[in-house]
Amino acid sequence: MTGDYNVCAEAQPESLNLLHELLQRAAGEHPDLSPADLMLFETAVIEIAGNVVEHGRPTGEVTWQFHLEVRPEQLLGRLSDNGEAYEGDLSSGVMPDVMAETGRGLAMAHLALDGLSYERAENVNHWVMSRIRH
Amino acid sequence: MELEKTIVGNAAILSCSGRLNMVAAPKLRAMVDQTVADGHARIVVDLTDTSFVDSSGLGALIGGLKVTRQAGGDLRIAGAPEQVTTVLQLTNLDRVLKSHSTPADATRDW
């Protein structure tokens, strides 16, 4: 069973709830989706979206769009935002020291996903996240 | 997320219900700071009704752990549901934030 879901919003902390709600809706309509897969995918999506909320510039002017595809073999998410280009190193998802208070988001997303990529095209940032279903 | 504080003996129990995310994390952190400032440096964060935690929430827990320890106390967590437990393992934070089954269990040796 496949399914497509979309949501768009301003990149504000409160709008992360829309992503939770979208994923809950997808789970409700796909009872065959493993709770563990959904939980890890949701964790990664919220970290990537949280990164856009926190670091997206110009502050207060960024909007994002999220598209979810529930495929028989995988979960595929694409988060697109109109903020400035992401300057960080996507491959630097190293888990910081246990006593660090920040810097875990990208590392958590890497661990929770099977694929994570970033590209900048036509002034839009695209984050593509995938997790193979188990 | 809703936060509720209860003082039990020499411990403060902070109960978080809902999502401990970038909206809620600063509120938890502020409550921990205020609780320590009020003289309660032994804190249990009860996560029984926490449906989701993100890296901001983890940061608030670690920040709270440091503040309580600097004041001679400790911060422990209780009742962590599966998503919280999984995220603690992913980030290796289960080494410093061991989850107790209940707040009463967490405060047993205080």
gemmi code that builds the backbone of each chain (N, CA, C; Angstrom):
import gemmi

chains = {
    "A": [
        ("MET", (0.845, -1.189, 0.000), (0.000, 0.000, 0.000), (0.886, 1.247, 0.000)),
        ("THR", (0.589, 2.197, -0.894), (1.372, 3.419, -0.963), (0.493, 4.602, -0.570)),
        ("GLY", (1.136, 5.723, -0.315), (0.376, 6.906, 0.046), (1.248, 8.132, -0.008)),
        ("ASP", (0.672, 9.265, -0.400), (1.400, 10.530, -0.484), (0.775, 11.547, 0.463)),
        ("TYR", (1.609, 12.300, 1.119), (1.132, 13.291, 2.081), (1.951, 14.563, 1.910)),
        ("ASN", (1.306, 15.720, 2.084), (1.994, 17.008, 1.953), (1.571, 17.949, 3.065)),
        ("VAL", (2.515, 18.779, 3.487), (2.169, 19.865, 4.399), (3.180, 20.978, 4.167)),
        ("CYS", (2.740, 22.224, 4.287), (3.693, 23.333, 4.218), (3.362, 24.342, 5.315)),
        ("ALA", (4.398, 25.053, 5.758), (4.220, 25.977, 6.880), (5.422, 26.908, 6.976)),
        ("GLU", (5.283, 27.930, 7.805), (6.436, 28.774, 8.126), (7.370, 27.969, 9.022)),
        ("ALA", (8.664, 28.242, 8.878), (9.647, 27.497, 9.671), (9.691, 28.051, 11.096)),
        ("GLN", (8.679, 27.702, 11.882), (8.583, 28.109, 13.289), (8.534, 26.843, 14.142)),
        ("PRO", (9.006, 26.926, 15.386), (8.989, 25.725, 16.232), (7.618, 25.057, 16.323)),
        ("GLU", (6.562, 25.876, 16.427), (5.218, 25.312, 16.594), (4.779, 24.496, 15.377)),
        ("SER", (5.318, 24.833, 14.197), (4.843, 24.115, 13.005), (5.411, 22.706, 12.911)),
        ("LEU", (6.363, 22.359, 13.771), (6.840, 20.971, 13.798), (5.694, 20.021, 14.150)),
        ("ASN", (4.719, 20.545, 14.901), (3.564, 19.704, 15.251), (2.833, 19.211, 14.009)),
        ("LEU", (2.850, 20.015, 12.932), (2.183, 19.601, 11.694), (2.831, 18.341, 11.126)),
        ("LEU", (4.143, 18.231, 11.297), (4.855, 17.037, 10.813), (4.479, 15.816, 11.649)),
        ("HIS", (4.415, 16.006, 12.969), (3.976, 14.897, 13.832), (2.586, 14.428, 13.404)),
        ("GLU", (1.704, 15.405, 13.171), (0.319, 15.058, 12.825), (0.247, 14.340, 11.484)),
        ("LEU", (1.044, 14.804, 10.523), (1.058, 14.168, 9.204), (1.529, 12.713, 9.318)),
        ("LEU", (2.568, 12.490, 10.111), (3.102, 11.131, 10.261), (2.120, 10.237, 11.015)),
        ("GLN", (1.413, 10.817, 11.973), (0.393, 10.035, 12.688), (-0.743, 9.643, 11.749)),
        ("ARG", (-1.095, 10.585, 10.861), (-2.159, 10.286, 9.890), (-1.720, 9.165, 8.962)),
        ("ALA", (-0.478, 9.266, 8.496), (0.059, 8.219, 7.604), (0.058, 6.869, 8.310)),
        ("ALA", (0.437, 6.876, 9.593), (0.471, 5.618, 10.344), (-0.928, 5.032, 10.465)),
        ("GLY", (-1.914, 5.903, 10.706), (-3.292, 5.444, 10.842), (-3.825, 4.823, 9.567)),
        ("GLU", (-3.349, 5.338, 8.435), (-3.829, 4.835, 7.140), (-2.968, 3.695, 6.603)),
        ("HIS", (-1.882, 3.397, 7.303), (-1.002, 2.287, 6.901), (-0.710, 1.410, 8.116)),
        ("PRO", (-1.703, 0.627, 8.528), (-1.512, -0.195, 9.735), (-0.385, -1.210, 9.589)),
        ("ASP", (0.052, -1.454, 8.343), (1.156, -2.395, 8.126), (2.512, -1.756, 8.397)),
        ("LEU", (2.516, -0.449, 8.621), (3.781, 0.255, 8.879), (4.281, -0.075, 10.281)),
        ("SER", (5.521, -0.523, 10.366), (6.046, -0.913, 11.677), (6.212, 0.311, 12.583)),
        ("PRO", (5.752, 0.224, 13.826), (5.895, 1.355, 14.753), (7.355, 1.776, 14.929)),
        ("ALA", (8.272, 0.821, 14.879), (9.694, 1.162, 15.050), (10.194, 1.983, 13.861)),
        ("ASP", (9.803, 1.588, 12.639), (10.206, 2.352, 11.460), (9.643, 3.766, 11.517)),
        ("LEU", (8.374, 3.852, 11.875), (7.732, 5.160, 11.936), (8.401, 6.035, 12.992)),
        ("MET", (8.689, 5.454, 14.146), (9.268, 6.218, 15.248), (10.650, 6.763, 14.873)),
        ("LEU", (11.466, 5.938, 14.240), (12.804, 6.391, 13.863), (12.738, 7.408, 12.722)),
        ("PHE", (11.838, 7.179, 11.773), (11.684, 8.131, 10.670), (11.202, 9.480, 11.209)),
        ("GLU", (10.229, 9.431, 12.111), (9.697, 10.662, 12.717), (10.802, 11.404, 13.473)),
        ("THR", (11.618, 10.674, 14.188), (12.726, 11.285, 14.920), (13.635, 12.037, 13.954)),
        ("ALA", (13.948, 11.415, 12.819), (14.853, 12.041, 11.841), (14.198, 13.259, 11.188)),
        ("VAL", (12.931, 13.122, 10.796), (12.234, 14.234, 10.134), (12.200, 15.460, 11.050)),
        ("ILE", (11.891, 15.225, 12.311), (11.807, 16.350, 13.254), (13.185, 16.986, 13.458)),
        ("GLU", (14.241, 16.187, 13.460), (15.586, 16.764, 13.604), (15.955, 17.626, 12.395)),
        ("ILE", (15.660, 17.134, 11.197), (16.007, 17.907, 9.993), (15.154, 19.184, 9.929)),
        ("ALA", (13.863, 19.040, 10.200), (12.991, 20.219, 10.193), (13.382, 21.198, 11.307)),
        ("GLY", (13.759, 20.652, 12.446), (14.201, 21.500, 13.553), (15.459, 22.276, 13.191)),
        ("ASN", (16.310, 21.649, 12.413), (17.526, 22.299, 11.931), (17.175, 23.502, 11.045)),
        ("VAL", (16.166, 23.302, 10.195), (15.726, 24.396, 9.315), (15.115, 25.525, 10.157)),
        ("VAL", (14.318, 25.155, 11.143), (13.704, 26.168, 12.015), (14.789, 26.957, 12.748)),
        ("GLU", (15.783, 26.246, 13.244), (16.803, 26.889, 14.076), (17.803, 27.698, 13.252)),
        ("HIS", (18.195, 27.155, 12.110), (19.289, 27.786, 11.353), (18.838, 28.438, 10.055)),
        ("GLY", (17.578, 28.273, 9.672), (17.097, 28.849, 8.414), (17.174, 30.375, 8.439)),
        ("ARG", (17.708, 30.959, 7.404), (17.838, 32.410, 7.290), (17.228, 32.874, 5.984)),
        ("PRO", (16.641, 34.077, 5.925), (16.485, 35.046, 7.023), (15.470, 34.554, 8.066)),
        ("THR", (15.825, 34.760, 9.337), (14.970, 34.306, 10.429), (13.561, 34.891, 10.298)),
        ("GLY", (12.572, 34.027, 10.436), (11.184, 34.469, 10.387), (10.611, 34.568, 8.985)),
        ("GLU", (11.453, 34.341, 7.980), (10.952, 34.472, 6.597), (10.986, 33.155, 5.826)),
        ("VAL", (11.485, 32.108, 6.473), (11.641, 30.831, 5.777), (10.337, 30.023, 5.861)),
        ("THR", (9.954, 29.431, 4.758), (8.835, 28.491, 4.783), (9.329, 27.141, 4.279)),
        ("TRP", (8.685, 26.086, 4.727), (9.091, 24.759, 4.271), (7.885, 23.970, 3.781)),
        ("GLN", (8.195, 22.969, 3.005), (7.171, 22.075, 2.480), (7.677, 20.661, 2.707)),
        ("PHE", (6.811, 19.789, 3.178), (7.228, 18.407, 3.423), (6.337, 17.468, 2.633)),
        ("HIS", (6.978, 16.554, 1.954), (6.251, 15.555, 1.173), (6.664, 14.169, 1.659)),
        ("LEU", (5.695, 13.359, 1.999), (5.966, 11.994, 2.460), (5.367, 10.995, 1.481)),
        ("GLU", (6.172, 10.011, 1.136), (5.663, 8.884, 0.345), (5.829, 7.622, 1.181)),
        ("VAL", (4.727, 6.946, 1.401), (4.800, 5.643, 2.059), (4.813, 4.599, 0.943)),
        ("ARG", (5.983, 4.049, 0.684), (6.121, 3.035, -0.365), (6.163, 1.649, 0.272)),
        ("PRO", (5.880, 0.634, -0.506), (5.889, -0.717, 0.088), (7.236, -1.073, 0.721)),
        ("GLU", (8.316, -0.554, 0.120), (9.642, -0.939, 0.606), (10.338, 0.107, 1.468)),
        ("GLN", (9.843, 1.342, 1.404), (10.512, 2.382, 2.183), (9.614, 3.571, 2.481)),
        ("LEU", (10.072, 4.373, 3.456), (9.463, 5.665, 3.738), (10.376, 6.703, 3.114)),
        ("LEU", (9.781, 7.639, 2.369), (10.588, 8.637, 1.684), (10.038, 10.020, 2.017)),
        ("GLY", (10.885, 10.871, 2.557), (10.469, 12.226, 2.914), (11.330, 13.256, 2.206)),
        ("ARG", (10.698, 14.321, 1.748), (11.459, 15.402, 1.123), (11.022, 16.700, 1.787)),
        ("LEU", (11.960, 17.354, 2.444), (11.689, 18.638, 3.083), (12.378, 19.719, 2.252)),
        ("SER", (11.590, 20.657, 1.764), (12.149, 21.728, 0.935), (11.909, 23.059, 1.636)),
        ("ASP", (12.943, 23.915, 1.671), (12.756, 25.233, 2.290), (13.400, 26.308, 1.423)),
        ("ASN", (12.832, 27.515, 1.546), (13.297, 28.614, 0.707), (14.315, 29.500, 1.412)),
        ("GLY", (14.943, 28.984, 2.455), (15.957, 29.757, 3.170), (17.267, 29.809, 2.402)),
        ("GLU", (18.249, 30.460, 3.017), (19.568, 30.526, 2.396), (20.194, 29.136, 2.363)),
        ("ALA", (21.210, 28.970, 1.537), (21.846, 27.658, 1.377), (22.408, 27.156, 2.702)),
        ("TYR", (22.257, 25.858, 2.929), (22.822, 25.225, 4.130), (24.348, 25.188, 3.999)),
        ("GLU", (25.025, 25.732, 5.029), (26.485, 25.852, 4.935), (27.215, 24.728, 5.651)),
        ("GLY", (26.491, 23.928, 6.405), (27.155, 22.890, 7.200), (27.610, 21.711, 6.355)),
        ("ASP", (28.281, 20.802, 7.028), (28.782, 19.600, 6.355), (27.868, 18.437, 6.719)),
        ("LEU", (27.117, 17.975, 5.730), (26.140, 16.919, 5.991), (26.792, 15.625, 6.463)),
        ("SER", (28.014, 15.415, 6.039), (28.687, 14.170, 6.401), (29.272, 14.233, 7.815)),
        ("SER", (29.168, 15.400, 8.473), (29.792, 15.534, 9.798), (28.815, 15.153, 10.905)),
        ("GLY", (27.995, 14.171, 10.661), (27.032, 13.786, 11.667), (27.624, 12.929, 12.765)),
        ("VAL", (28.625, 13.443, 13.425), (29.285, 12.704, 14.500), (28.598, 13.032, 15.817)),
        ("MET", (28.291, 12.002, 16.583), (27.611, 12.213, 17.853), (28.559, 12.937, 18.821)),
        ("PRO", (28.120, 14.054, 19.390), (29.006, 14.771, 20.324), (29.120, 14.039, 21.663)),
        ("ASP", (29.969, 14.573, 22.527), (30.170, 14.022, 23.863), (28.830, 13.944, 24.607)),
        ("VAL", (28.712, 12.968, 25.479), (27.430, 12.786, 26.182), (27.000, 14.006, 26.996)),
        ("MET", (27.953, 14.818, 27.439), (27.581, 15.971, 28.249), (27.333, 17.235, 27.418)),
        ("ALA", (27.435, 17.120, 26.094), (27.140, 18.268, 25.227), (25.636, 18.552, 25.264)),
        ("GLU", (25.288, 19.821, 25.183), (23.866, 20.182, 25.229), (23.277, 20.410, 23.835)),
        ("THR", (24.133, 20.495, 22.824), (23.651, 20.709, 21.451), (24.461, 19.839, 20.480)),
        ("GLY", (24.048, 19.846, 19.235), (24.849, 19.216, 18.178), (24.532, 17.764, 17.877)),
        ("ARG", (23.394, 17.264, 18.377), (23.065, 15.845, 18.149), (22.125, 15.611, 16.966)),
        ("GLY", (21.435, 16.655, 16.524), (20.336, 16.482, 15.588), (20.704, 15.730, 14.326)),
        ("LEU", (21.748, 16.207, 13.644), (22.124, 15.587, 12.374), (22.616, 14.150, 12.580)),
        ("ALA", (23.347, 13.941, 13.652), (23.851, 12.593, 13.947), (22.694, 11.640, 14.217)),
        ("MET", (21.677, 12.116, 14.923), (20.502, 11.285, 15.193), (19.781, 10.944, 13.894)),
        ("ALA", (19.657, 11.938, 13.010), (18.981, 11.699, 11.731), (19.734, 10.654, 10.913)),
        ("HIS", (21.049, 10.770, 10.883), (21.857, 9.790, 10.145), (21.622, 8.371, 10.668)),
        ("LEU", (21.582, 8.230, 11.995), (21.433, 6.903, 12.594), (20.027, 6.335, 12.377)),
        ("ALA", (19.049, 7.216, 12.291), (17.664, 6.753, 12.180), (17.252, 6.459, 10.737)),
        ("LEU", (18.065, 6.916, 9.787), (17.708, 6.778, 8.372), (18.652, 5.821, 7.654)),
        ("ASP", (18.198, 5.368, 6.480), (19.107, 4.628, 5.594), (19.699, 5.562, 4.551)),
        ("GLY", (19.035, 6.673, 4.285), (19.557, 7.634, 3.313), (19.207, 9.049, 3.727)),
        ("LEU", (20.189, 9.948, 3.629), (19.966, 11.361, 3.918), (20.812, 12.171, 2.943)),
        ("SER", (20.150, 13.024, 2.162), (20.922, 13.837, 1.219), (20.393, 15.264, 1.214)),
        ("TYR", (21.239, 16.155, 0.762), (20.889, 17.579, 0.681), (21.303, 18.100, -0.679)),
        ("GLU", (20.430, 18.884, -1.293), (20.857, 19.580, -2.506), (20.180, 20.942, -2.571)),
        ("ARG", (20.872, 21.845, -3.237), (20.351, 23.195, -3.426), (20.029, 23.341, -4.903)),
        ("ALA", (18.768, 23.635, -5.204), (18.382, 23.784, -6.607), (17.397, 24.938, -6.734)),
        ("GLU", (17.683, 25.861, -7.625), (16.821, 27.013, -7.891), (16.425, 27.731, -6.598)),
        ("ASN", (17.442, 28.024, -5.774), (17.262, 28.786, -4.536), (16.398, 28.083, -3.489)),
        ("VAL", (16.290, 26.771, -3.622), (15.531, 26.002, -2.628), (16.428, 24.889, -2.088)),
        ("ASN", (16.351, 24.692, -0.755), (17.083, 23.575, -0.127), (16.191, 22.341, -0.135)),
        ("HIS", (16.755, 21.227, -0.514), (15.989, 19.970, -0.528), (16.704, 18.936, 0.348)),
        ("TRP", (16.013, 18.480, 1.338), (16.525, 17.418, 2.209), (15.726, 16.157, 1.902)),
        ("VAL", (16.405, 15.114, 1.483), (15.704, 13.876, 1.142), (16.094, 12.802, 2.158)),
        ("MET", (15.061, 12.221, 2.773), (15.274, 11.238, 3.850), (14.590, 9.929, 3.486)),
        ("SER", (15.275, 8.826, 3.679), (14.618, 7.544, 3.403), (14.944, 6.529, 4.499)),
        ("ARG", (13.966, 5.692, 4.730), (14.178, 4.580, 5.661), (13.532, 3.334, 5.071)),
        ("ILE", (14.326, 2.287, 4.957), (13.809, 1.012, 4.448), (12.866, 0.426, 5.493)),
        ("ARG", (11.724, -0.071, 5.027), (10.746, -0.646, 5.956), (11.132, -2.077, 6.336)),
        ("HIS", (10.871, -2.377, 7.601), (11.222, -3.710, 8.122), (9.971, -4.484, 8.507)),
    ],
    "B": [
        ("MET", (3.361, 20.778, 25.358), (3.751, 19.963, 26.503), (3.335, 20.630, 27.806)),
        ("GLU", (2.961, 19.832, 28.760), (2.618, 20.359, 30.074), (3.650, 19.892, 31.090)),
        ("LEU", (4.013, 20.816, 31.982), (5.013, 20.522, 33.003), (4.382, 20.709, 34.373)),
        ("GLU", (4.648, 19.760, 35.250), (4.082, 19.872, 36.591), (5.154, 19.496, 37.603)),
        ("LYS", (5.247, 20.285, 38.651), (6.265, 20.021, 39.681), (5.617, 19.558, 40.976)),
        ("THR", (6.168, 18.497, 41.538), (5.696, 17.992, 42.830), (6.920, 17.770, 43.712)),
        ("ILE", (6.852, 18.226, 44.943), (7.957, 17.969, 45.882), (7.596, 16.755, 46.728)),
        ("VAL", (8.471, 15.744, 46.683), (8.244, 14.521, 47.454), (9.495, 14.290, 48.301)),
        ("GLY", (9.360, 14.504, 49.616), (10.530, 14.370, 50.486), (11.577, 15.395, 50.086)),
        ("ASN", (12.798, 14.907, 49.805), (13.856, 15.851, 49.423), (14.064, 15.880, 47.906)),
        ("ALA", (13.096, 15.386, 47.165), (13.223, 15.371, 45.707), (12.109, 16.179, 45.056)),
        ("ALA", (12.444, 16.732, 43.896), (11.420, 17.410, 43.097), (11.133, 16.530, 41.888)),
        ("ILE", (9.874, 16.247, 41.665), (9.459, 15.447, 40.509), (8.871, 16.396, 39.466)),
        ("LEU", (9.497, 16.442, 38.308), (8.980, 17.262, 37.211), (8.350, 16.327, 36.182)),
        ("SER", (7.055, 16.421, 36.024), (6.349, 15.526, 35.095), (6.110, 16.257, 33.772)),
        ("CYS", (6.571, 15.620, 32.689), (6.417, 16.211, 31.346), (5.403, 15.395, 30.577)),
        ("SER", (4.331, 16.011, 30.150), (3.403, 15.273, 29.292), (3.325, 15.954, 27.924)),
        ("GLY", (3.344, 15.128, 26.869), (3.343, 15.660, 25.515), (4.719, 15.514, 24.873)),
        ("ARG", (5.043, 16.421, 23.969), (6.307, 16.333, 23.231), (7.361, 17.234, 23.855)),
        ("LEU", (8.500, 16.635, 24.172), (9.617, 17.406, 24.717), (10.514, 17.788, 23.533)),
        ("ASN", (10.126, 18.889, 22.865), (10.825, 19.297, 21.645), (11.374, 20.711, 21.785)),
        ("MET", (11.679, 21.352, 20.665), (12.321, 22.659, 20.744), (11.389, 23.751, 21.271)),
        ("VAL", (10.093, 23.472, 21.327), (9.166, 24.407, 21.951), (9.218, 24.228, 23.472)),
        ("ALA", (9.228, 22.977, 23.899), (9.108, 22.673, 25.325), (10.438, 22.651, 26.068)),
        ("ALA", (11.528, 22.360, 25.355), (12.820, 22.176, 26.031), (13.231, 23.394, 26.872)),
        ("PRO", (13.109, 24.630, 26.337), (13.500, 25.784, 27.182), (12.659, 25.894, 28.443)),
        ("LYS", (11.389, 25.456, 28.370), (10.513, 25.528, 29.555), (10.970, 24.533, 30.622)),
        ("LEU", (11.344, 23.329, 30.173), (11.846, 22.335, 31.130), (13.137, 22.836, 31.765)),
        ("ARG", (14.015, 23.364, 30.912), (15.300, 23.847, 31.412), (15.097, 24.954, 32.458)),
        ("ALA", (14.167, 25.875, 32.163), (13.889, 26.979, 33.096), (13.324, 26.438, 34.410)),
        ("MET", (12.484, 25.410, 34.326), (11.904, 24.853, 35.544), (12.967, 24.143, 36.384)),
        ("VAL", (13.888, 23.457, 35.719), (14.986, 22.805, 36.450), (15.837, 23.879, 37.156)),
        ("ASP", (16.183, 24.929, 36.419), (17.005, 26.002, 37.009), (16.307, 26.611, 38.225)),
        ("GLN", (15.004, 26.867, 38.088), (14.261, 27.484, 39.189), (14.170, 26.527, 40.378)),
        ("THR", (13.984, 25.246, 40.097), (13.865, 24.252, 41.166), (15.173, 24.161, 41.956)),
        ("VAL", (16.285, 24.179, 41.227), (17.599, 24.147, 41.898), (17.798, 25.434, 42.701)),
        ("ALA", (17.415, 26.573, 42.101), (17.557, 27.856, 42.796), (16.711, 27.888, 44.068)),
        ("ASP", (15.605, 27.144, 44.064), (14.730, 27.084, 45.245), (15.241, 26.099, 46.295)),
        ("GLY", (16.382, 25.465, 46.004), (16.991, 24.590, 46.998), (16.754, 23.108, 46.797)),
        ("HIS", (16.156, 22.738, 45.671), (15.930, 21.311, 45.398), (16.849, 20.867, 44.261)),
        ("ALA", (17.975, 20.298, 44.618), (18.953, 19.890, 43.589), (18.822, 18.418, 43.227)),
        ("ARG", (17.912, 17.713, 43.855), (17.639, 16.319, 43.479), (16.320, 16.295, 42.712)),
        ("ILE", (16.457, 16.053, 41.431), (15.293, 16.170, 40.547), (15.076, 14.879, 39.767)),
        ("VAL", (13.815, 14.472, 39.692), (13.436, 13.371, 38.793), (12.552, 13.954, 37.700)),
        ("VAL", (12.920, 13.725, 36.465), (12.057, 14.123, 35.352), (11.243, 12.887, 34.978)),
        ("ASP", (9.945, 12.976, 35.234), (9.047, 11.848, 34.952), (8.573, 11.946, 33.498)),
        ("LEU", (9.015, 10.987, 32.694), (8.728, 11.017, 31.261), (7.614, 10.034, 30.860)),
        ("THR", (6.907, 9.529, 31.846), (5.876, 8.523, 31.576), (4.914, 8.961, 30.474)),
        ("ASP", (4.530, 10.238, 30.496), (3.554, 10.734, 29.516), (4.204, 11.592, 28.427)),
        ("THR", (5.516, 11.407, 28.231), (6.216, 12.136, 27.169), (6.151, 11.313, 25.889)),
        ("SER", (5.457, 11.830, 24.903), (5.227, 11.037, 23.686), (6.406, 11.082, 22.722)),
        ("PHE", (7.271, 12.099, 22.848), (8.343, 12.253, 21.867), (9.408, 13.169, 22.458)),
        ("VAL", (10.663, 12.831, 22.213), (11.744, 13.741, 22.610), (12.661, 13.939, 21.408)),
        ("ASP", (13.131, 15.178, 21.219), (14.090, 15.443, 20.144), (15.416, 15.897, 20.750)),
        ("SER", (16.350, 16.311, 19.899), (17.683, 16.662, 20.402), (17.633, 17.874, 21.332)),
        ("SER", (16.654, 18.767, 21.132), (16.524, 19.912, 22.045), (16.126, 19.426, 23.440)),
        ("GLY", (15.215, 18.474, 23.473), (14.796, 17.913, 24.757), (15.940, 17.201, 25.454)),
        ("LEU", (16.728, 16.460, 24.674), (17.899, 15.792, 25.262), (18.867, 16.823, 25.825)),
        ("GLY", (19.049, 17.922, 25.079), (19.940, 18.993, 25.546), (19.464, 19.581, 26.856)),
        ("ALA", (18.139, 19.737, 26.995), (17.578, 20.276, 28.239), (17.828, 19.315, 29.405)),
        ("LEU", (17.722, 18.011, 29.137), (17.976, 17.022, 30.202), (19.442, 17.053, 30.622)),
        ("ILE", (20.344, 17.127, 29.632), (21.776, 17.174, 29.967), (22.120, 18.480, 30.680)),
        ("GLY", (21.544, 19.588, 30.220), (21.764, 20.869, 30.898), (21.290, 20.802, 32.339)),
        ("GLY", (20.137, 20.173, 32.537), (19.598, 20.019, 33.884), (20.464, 19.113, 34.747)),
        ("LEU", (20.998, 18.068, 34.113), (21.895, 17.151, 34.845), (23.119, 17.915, 35.373)),
        ("LYS", (23.674, 18.776, 34.518), (24.859, 19.543, 34.930), (24.521, 20.511, 36.071)),
        ("VAL", (23.403, 21.209, 35.942), (23.023, 22.203, 36.957), (22.791, 21.532, 38.313)),
        ("THR", (22.109, 20.391, 38.305), (21.838, 19.727, 39.590), (23.134, 19.202, 40.213)),
        ("ARG", (24.003, 18.653, 39.374), (25.264, 18.117, 39.919), (26.156, 19.233, 40.458)),
        ("GLN", (26.155, 20.375, 39.763), (26.947, 21.514, 40.258), (26.437, 21.983, 41.615)),
        ("ALA", (25.154, 21.747, 41.874), (24.556, 22.155, 43.149), (24.627, 21.026, 44.181)),
        ("GLY", (25.342, 19.958, 43.845), (25.497, 18.846, 44.783), (24.387, 17.822, 44.709)),
        ("GLY", (23.541, 17.905, 43.716), (22.438, 16.963, 43.592), (22.583, 16.070, 42.375)),
        ("ASP", (21.452, 15.721, 41.785), (21.475, 14.856, 40.606), (20.138, 15.012, 39.873)),
        ("LEU", (20.151, 14.617, 38.616), (18.899, 14.568, 37.845), (18.759, 13.160, 37.306)),
        ("ARG", (17.618, 12.564, 37.552), (17.338, 11.211, 37.063), (16.054, 11.236, 36.254)),
        ("ILE", (15.906, 10.253, 35.411), (14.680, 10.190, 34.622), (13.921, 8.915, 34.982)),
        ("ALA", (12.619, 8.975, 34.804), (11.774, 7.817, 35.133), (10.689, 7.645, 34.092)),
        ("GLY", (10.303, 6.390, 33.893), (9.146, 6.076, 33.054), (9.320, 6.345, 31.576)),
        ("ALA", (10.575, 6.341, 31.088), (10.795, 6.685, 29.680), (10.092, 5.700, 28.746)),
        ("PRO", (9.220, 6.183, 27.862), (8.587, 5.296, 26.886), (9.576, 4.886, 25.786)),
        ("GLU", (9.095, 4.086, 24.847), (10.008, 3.462, 23.881), (10.770, 4.467, 23.021)),
        ("GLN", (10.086, 5.509, 22.521), (10.818, 6.457, 21.657), (11.931, 7.140, 22.442)),
        ("VAL", (11.660, 7.493, 23.683), (12.666, 8.164, 24.495), (13.842, 7.220, 24.760)),
        ("THR", (13.523, 5.973, 25.107), (14.570, 4.979, 25.369), (15.434, 4.768, 24.129)),
        ("THR", (14.782, 4.682, 22.971), (15.515, 4.466, 21.724), (16.458, 5.628, 21.431)),
        ("VAL", (15.965, 6.843, 21.610), (16.779, 8.024, 21.335), (17.942, 8.133, 22.332)),
        ("LEU", (17.691, 7.765, 23.567), (18.779, 7.774, 24.559), (19.878, 6.789, 24.154)),
        ("GLN", (19.459, 5.633, 23.627), (20.451, 4.635, 23.183), (21.197, 5.115, 21.940)),
        ("LEU", (20.460, 5.689, 20.992), (21.084, 6.182, 19.752), (22.191, 7.189, 20.047)),
        ("THR", (21.945, 8.022, 21.044), (22.870, 9.124, 21.346), (23.864, 8.778, 22.455)),
        ("ASN", (23.808, 7.561, 22.958), (24.669, 7.091, 24.064), (24.350, 7.771, 25.398)),
        ("LEU", (23.263, 8.525, 25.437), (22.939, 9.220, 26.685), (22.418, 8.284, 27.758)),
        ("ASP", (22.110, 7.037, 27.358), (21.685, 6.071, 28.378), (22.830, 5.774, 29.353)),
        ("ARG", (24.051, 6.181, 28.993), (25.179, 5.994, 29.922), (25.118, 6.968, 31.094)),
        ("VAL", (24.552, 8.156, 30.854), (24.510, 9.162, 31.924), (23.100, 9.432, 32.438)),
        ("LEU", (22.107, 9.035, 31.657), (20.717, 9.222, 32.083), (20.036, 7.860, 32.099)),
        ("LYS", (20.226, 7.142, 33.171), (19.614, 5.817, 33.281), (18.141, 5.977, 33.617)),
        ("SER", (17.312, 5.254, 32.896), (15.881, 5.407, 33.117), (15.391, 4.464, 34.204)),
        ("HIS", (14.755, 5.033, 35.202), (14.141, 4.239, 36.270), (12.678, 4.010, 35.900)),
        ("SER", (12.111, 2.926, 36.442), (10.749, 2.597, 36.011), (9.729, 3.622, 36.513)),
        ("THR", (9.915, 4.092, 37.730), (8.972, 5.074, 38.293), (9.760, 6.146, 39.063)),
        ("PRO", (9.136, 7.298, 39.329), (9.821, 8.306, 40.168), (10.199, 7.748, 41.536)),
        ("ALA", (9.343, 6.907, 42.111), (9.649, 6.328, 43.424), (10.915, 5.473, 43.351)),
        ("ASP", (11.058, 4.737, 42.259), (12.254, 3.915, 42.060), (13.485, 4.803, 41.906)),
        ("ALA", (13.325, 5.906, 41.208), (14.458, 6.809, 40.964), (14.973, 7.453, 42.246)),
        ("THR", (14.088, 7.672, 43.215), (14.485, 8.387, 44.439), (14.795, 7.447, 45.596)),
        ("ARG", (14.796, 6.148, 45.331), (14.890, 5.160, 46.415), (16.101, 5.373, 47.340)),
        ("ASP", (17.255, 5.742, 46.779), (18.451, 5.882, 47.631), (18.744, 7.342, 47.994)),
        ("TRP", (17.793, 8.250, 47.790), (18.019, 9.665, 48.146), (17.637, 9.921, 49.587)),
    ],
}
model = gemmi.Model(1)
for chain_id, residues in chains.items():
    chain = gemmi.Chain(chain_id)
    for i, (resn, *xyz) in enumerate(residues, 1):
        res = gemmi.Residue()
        res.name, res.seqid = resn, gemmi.SeqId(i, " ")
        for name, pos in zip(("N", "CA", "C"), xyz):
            atom = gemmi.Atom()
            atom.name, atom.element = name, gemmi.Element(name[0])
            atom.pos, atom.b_iso = gemmi.Position(*pos), 0.0
            res.add_atom(atom)
        chain.add_residue(res)
    model.add_chain(chain)
structure = gemmi.Structure()
structure.add_model(model)
structure.setup_entities()
